[in-house]
Amino acid sequence: MVSRILISLALLCSSVAFSQEENALTFSQVLLVELTEEGVVVPEGKVWKVLSSTFNYPSWTTANSYTHNCYFKVNNKDVMVFYFSNYNSATAPCNIFPLWLPSGTTLNLGSNVTLLSIIEFNID
């Protein structure tokens, strides 16, 4: 009786481990993706983990009052990276990273965000 219980537990544990292995992500490569108007698409069978971005701090020629946002687009939605306002002396990095993106997701140029640091994973 005890041996049946142990065998049943062993089979259950191995089937759980096997089912988790089917959905595992494996490392593919590190990317530095330059954003464009045309867009960059996460390839089929891949998942991207966006770790950070670079942005150009704009130089303004207008003197006293301005507000500026640094963002990029994910599926045509703005993703804010940094906010600056001279109206109330506010600056704020927006803590959006890491940002996980499934295959088929489109990334586009927004405002002043130029590059994204990405780790690419294969979907097994």
N, C-alpha and C positions, 0 to 999 in steps of 0.2 A: 504494500500500500504506500509506504513511504517512497519507494523507488518510483512509483507512478507519479506521485506529486512532484518529485524532483525532476523527472523527465518532462512533465508538463510545464513546470516553471522554466526549465532550460529552453524548451521550444518557444515559449511565449517571449522570453527575453531575446532570443535570436531573431524572431520575426519582427519585433519592435526595432531592433538595431538595423535589420535589413531594410525595413521600410523607411527609416530615417536616412539611410545611405542613398536611397533612390532620389531624394530631394536635396542632396548636398550641393553646395557651391564649391567650386575649386578655383584657385587663383589662376588667372590668365596672364595679365600684364598690368603695368602702371602706364597711365596715359596722361599727357598734357594736351587737352583739347582746346583748340582755338575756336571761339564762337563766331558764327557768321550769320548774315541775314538769311541765307538759304537754309540753315539749320544742320544739325548733326543728329543722327538717329542712333539710339542704342541698338546694336545688331541683334538679330534673332538668335536665341540661345545664349544670350549674355545678360548679365546684371551689372550695373555700374553703381559704385559707391563714390559719390562726389565728396571729397574731403575738404577742399578749400578752393578759393578763387583769388585771382588778382584783379585789381580794379585800378583805373586811372583816376587819381584825384584831380578833378577838373580845375582848370584855371579860368576864373571869371574875369571879365573885363568890366562888368557892371559893378558899381561901387558898393552900395550899402546893404542891400537886402536881397537875399536869395535863399532858395531851398533846393537841395539836390539829392537825388536818390541814385544809388548804384545797384543795378539789378540785372538779371538775365531772365529768359523766358523758358518755362517748361510746359510743353503742350499749349503754347500761347498764353500762359498765365505768368504774371510777373512774380519773380522770386527775389525779394529784397535782400541785399548783402550788406549795405551800409546806407545810413541816412545822415544827412547834414542839413542843419537849418541855421542861418545867420539871424533869423527873427528872434529866436529864443536861446541862441548859443547851444543848441543841442547837437550832439553827435552820438550816433549809436550804431555799433555793429549789430547786425541781426544774426542771432545764433541759429542758423539753419542747418549747419553741417554736423554730422554726416547726413547726406541726402541720398537715399537709395532709389534707384530708377530701374524699372523693369524694361525688358526688350520692347522695342517699338516706341519708346518715349522720345520726343523731339526736343532738342535744346536749341535755342536761338539767341542771337545777340539782343541785348536790351539796351541799357545805358551804362557805359563806362566799365562794365565787366568784360574782360578780354579773354582770360584763360581759366580753365577749370582743371584742378588736379584730381585724377580719377583712378580708382583701382577697378579693374575689370575682372569679373568672375564668369566662369562657364557654368551653365545650368546642366547638371548631370541627370 
